[in-house]
Amino acid sequence: MASVSPGAVLWDLDGTLADSAQFHWVAWRDTMLREFERITYEQFLDSFGKKNDLILRGWLGEDVAPERIARIGNAKEALFRSLVARDGLVPLPGAADWVLRLAAQGWRQAIATSAPRPNVEAAIRALHFGGCFQAYAAAEDVRTGKPDPEIFLVAAARLATPPARCIVVEDAAAGIEAARRAGMRSIGVNPAGDLPADIAVKALTELPRGAFRELLGT
């Protein structure tokens, strides 16, 4: 392992490290049905990566009571964690290889996600990545979600790494914009390979082996 860290990698969780979309869909769908509210899959897809308060105001209206937002959000996340504990999580293609490779090369790594802290802890356990991450930043750690850069700045501070030495890996345009506002380089990964990142790929398996070092000029 390198004696001096070449920099830090800040990973989004859902849709970037883990294939968790179906669990989130089922958890939102069933929780909203218990509230006598029906959501479509298209509504769910539009919500991905956003904080729960923003999602629920979009679905239920801006005047929805904060207490109801908290109750519904907590119920949804509890159901999500139960699904993860029951069925496990599958790393997305290339994710495990890159996390392990970067750790071996001395990179500091953190998870920076809009998900609540217990979800992050459950995901790390399910993915068996725990020893590779030195920190994480979750929904409870910020006031404003992506595309605000706060989540990435918090994660960078916890790794004691300046923003200019951080690379964000994201699957959503809001996350790429948050990285730009934070003064960080970015890698965008989604099936279309069309995110406005410094490097955009359809899957992490497409990344050249030197991609991270090249982004920081090391």
Secondary structure, DSSP 8 states (H G I E B T S, - for coil): --SS---EEEE--BTTTB--HHHHHHHHHHHHHHTT----HHHHHHHTTS-HHHHHHHHH-TT--HHHHHHHHHHHHHHHHHHHHHH---B-TTHHHHHHHHHHTT-EEEEE-SS-HHHHHHHHHHHT-GGG-SEEE-GGG-SS-TTSTHHHHHHHHHTT--GGGEEEEESSHHHHHHHHHHT-EEEEE-TT---SSSEEESSGGGS-TTHHHHHHT-
